[in-house]
Amino acid sequence: MDEVTAFSPGHITGFFQICDQTTELLLQGSRGAGISISNGVTTKIRVRSSSQSSFEIRINGTPTKSATVSEYVINSFLARGGKDYEIFVDHAVTVPIGSGLGSSGAGALSLALALNEALNLGLSRMEAAQIAHIAEVKCKTGLGTVIAETFGGAEIRVAPGAPGIGKITPIPLNDDYAVVCLNLGNLSTKKILSDTKFRHRINKSGEKLVDKLIAHPTPANFMTFSRNFAEELGLISPRVRKIFTETDRTSITCSMVMFGETIFSLIKRNETKEIFEVFGRHARSNYSPFITEIDFKGARLVE
């Protein structure tokens, strides 16, 4: 039985514009800006030839029947392979699931890289990542997450599309920065992306902010524009607003992850303690603040 492991960083989107008018899935996506983080998804797969194809997916050790994005990726690779395989998938997820931290995209992307290697399909890294992108778009769990996680770092997605097709440019920053997060709950990306009212708000605000960040791509502007976007969408809950009121007094800008009831800030390391203490005062038994590094490498196979 062949065994392969791959990793994909998680991802935080600060703001974006929906670009899904074309019917060509590889051209669909988003313009926007975000950060890839070192917390993400490590996917280990075991594959062996079989008389009939089957698969089992586990998330953090628990079997699941609801990993629709991963199932789409597996079926796509099986269709390309032309052979039958028994596939066992273990996703080790180190970000809160369903909280806007890119777990579905990271799961799909790490799985695609691992399957391409295990099944000896000979696809390029970009071609394998494109399958993960299509899975996200089809399942309505994301638009620009996969291309961002493929390359890592802090990025501006200047043109929509899958890895190898869409265009990104970096937001210049160094190892001096880290990300502080506090997850308070989930929001449904699928529901929001299907809501006509929110789509209009997203595109009206997102297009303008992406253009402004392209003109002046700094970490401070990324955080300021992310907060502007969250305010303009009107998704800030009372408990998130309460925390924003406290963090605003520190003169450190925080915003809300798109999409999740998760607060974040991209800041210098010497500023993390103050924000972490604010977040800690609002933590609950199942919601703890965490500090994560920025992942500059992007998705990759793991030895």
N, C-alpha and C positions, 0 to 999 in steps of 0.2 A: 504494500500500500504506500503510495507516494504522499509525502507530507510537505506542505509549503506554508509559510507564514508571511503576512504582509501587514504593514501599518499605514494608517492614514491619520493625519492630524484632524482634530475638530476644527470648527470654524465659527466665527462670530461675524454676522453681517450687521453693519451699522445703519446703512441706508441703501436703497436700490430702486431701479426702474424696471418694470416688467417688459420683456421683449419676446412675446410668444405669438405674434400675429401670423408668422409663417407656419405652414404645415410641416416643414422639414425640421425634424426633431433636433438634428445636429446644429441647426442655426438658431433654435429657440434658446432662451436663457435670460440673462439680466445684465444691465449695467449697474454698477454699484461699488461699494467699498467694504472691506472687512479685514479680519486678521485670522490667520491659522494659528492654532494653539497646540501645545505639546500634549495636552490631554486629548485623547481621541479614541480610535478603535484599532485594536490588534486582532486580526483574523487569521486563525489557523485552520487549514483545510486538510482533510485526508481523502484521497481518491483512489479507487480501484476499479478495474474493468468488471462489468457485470452483464448478465443476460438481459437485464431491464434497468433503465435509469431510475434512480431514486435519490432523495436527499433528506438530510436531517439538519436543522438549524438550531443552535443553542446560543442564547444571549446570557453572558455571565453565568454559564453553567446550567441554565434552565432551558429545556426544549420549548420551542415556540412554533405556533402555526400562523402567526400574524406578521411575520417579517416579509411583507409584500415586495419591498424593494430588492431585498436579497434574493427572493424567489425569482423575480424578473431577471436578475443578473444570471443566476444559475441556468434558467431555461434558455436564455440567449446564448450562453456558452455551449450548452448541450446541443442546441440546434446547429451551431457552427462546427462542432466536433465530429458529427456524423457517427459517433459510437455511443454505446451505453456505458454509464458509470454509476457507481454508488459513491455519493459525496456526503461527507460529514463536515459541517461548518461550525466553528466555535468563534463567536464574536466576544471579545473582552472589551467592554465599553467603560471608559473612565470619565465620561461626561454625563450629566443628567440627560436621560432620554426624553425627547419631546419638548425640550426647553430652548430650542433655537441655537444649539451649540454644534450643529452639523453632524449629529450621530448617524442619521440615515445615509447621508452622502458619504461619510467616512466608512461606514459599513459596506456600502455598495462598491466604493473605490478600492478598498483593501481586498475585498472579495474578488473583484475583477482582476486585479494584478496577480493574486494568488492562483486563480483558476487558469489564467493564461499561461502561467509557468507550469502548473501541475499537468495540464492537458496538452502541453507542447503545441499550442496552436500557432505560435510564431507571430502573434500580433505585436506591433510596437507598443511601447508604454502609452502613447497617446491614443492608439486605437483601442486598447483595453479600457482606458479611462473614458473613452467616448461611450462605451456600453453602459458604464455606471451613470454617466450623464443622462443618457436616454431613459434609463430606469427611473431616475429621479423625476424627470419631466413627465413621463407617462403616469407615474404614481402620484404626481402633484405634491411631492414632498420637498421640492427645491428647484431652483433654476440656475443659480450661479455657484452653488456650493462646491460642486465637484471640480470645476476648473480652478477655483481658488485653492482647494485642498491638494490638487495635483502639484501645484508650484510652491505653496507655502508662503510665509512672510506676511507682510501687510500689503494689500493689493488694491488697486483701482481696476475694476473691470470696465474697460473703456469701450469694448464692443462685445455684444452677446455671442454666445455659442459654446459648443463643447470644447474640451481641451484639444489643442491643435487647430481650432477654428476661431474661437473667440480670442480677444486680445486683452491682455492685462499689462499694467505698468505698476512698479512698486511704489509704495509710500516709503521714502527713505527713513530708516531708523536702525538702531543698532541693539546690541545685547543689553544696553542700559535700561531697556523697557521691559515691563511685564504686564500681565493682565490680571485684574482682580474681579471676581465674579461672585454674585449671590443669586442663586436660583430660588424663586418663590413659587413656581408653578409652571404649568404648560399652556401654550396656545396652539391652536390647530393651524399649521401652515396651509394645509389643503383647503380648509374652510375659508381662510382669508383670501387666498389666491383665486377662489371661485366667487368671491363677493364683488359685484360690479361697483358698489360704492367705494369699497376700500381700494380696488384696483385703480380707480380714477384718482383717489387721494395719493396713492403710492406714486403713480406716474407723474402727477403734477408737481409733487415735491421732489421726488427722486431725480428726475432728469436735471432739474436746476442745480441740485446739490452735487451731483456727479460732475457736472461741467465746472462748478466752482472749485472742487477738489483737484481736478485735472490741472487747473490753472495755478493752484497753490497747494501742492501735495505735502502737507505736514501732519505729524501726529496730532497736534493741537487742533488743527482744522478738521481732521477726521472726527475727533470727539465732539467738537462744537456742532458740526453738520449732522452727526448721528443724533445728538440731542434735539436739534431743530426738527429732524425727521420724525422722531418719536412724539414730539409735541404736536406736530401738524397732523399726524395720523389719528390722534385722540385715543390711543390704546393704553395710556398710562392709568393703572388702577390706583385706588386710594392708598394702598399700602406701599406701592412703588413711589407715589408722589410724596409720601411721608419721608421716605428715605432720601429722595432727591432734595427735599427741603434741608435735610441735615448735611448732605454732601456738598450742596451749593455753598454752605457757610464755610467750607474748607477751601474754597476757590479751586477745587479739583472737579473737572467736569465728568459726570457719569451719564450714561444713557441706558437704553433698553435694547436688548438683543432682538433681532428680527428673525423669527418670531418666537418669543417665549417670555414669560413673566420673569425675566432674568436681567439683573442690573450688572453693568460692567464698566470698567474704566481702563484705558490704555495709558499707563503712567510710568514715570521714572521709578526705579526701584526704591529710591530713598523716600518716595511718597506713599508706598504701598501700606505701611504700618497704620497710618492715620485712617485711610479708607477702610482697611481691613477691620479696624476697631469699630467704625460706624456700622459696617455690615454685620459684624458680630453681635451687636446689640439687637439686631432684628432677625437673627438666625432662629430657627426652630429645630426641633429634634431631628427632622428629616431634611432640613434645608440648612446647609453650612456654607459659609463663604470659603472660597479657595483662591489661591494665587497660582497662575500657570505661566510657563514660559511661552515665548513665541516660537513656533516651529518654522524654521527657514528652509528646511529640506524638502518638504512636501511628501506625498505618499510614496512608499518604497517597499521593496521586498526586505525581509528580515532574515538574517542568517540563523 
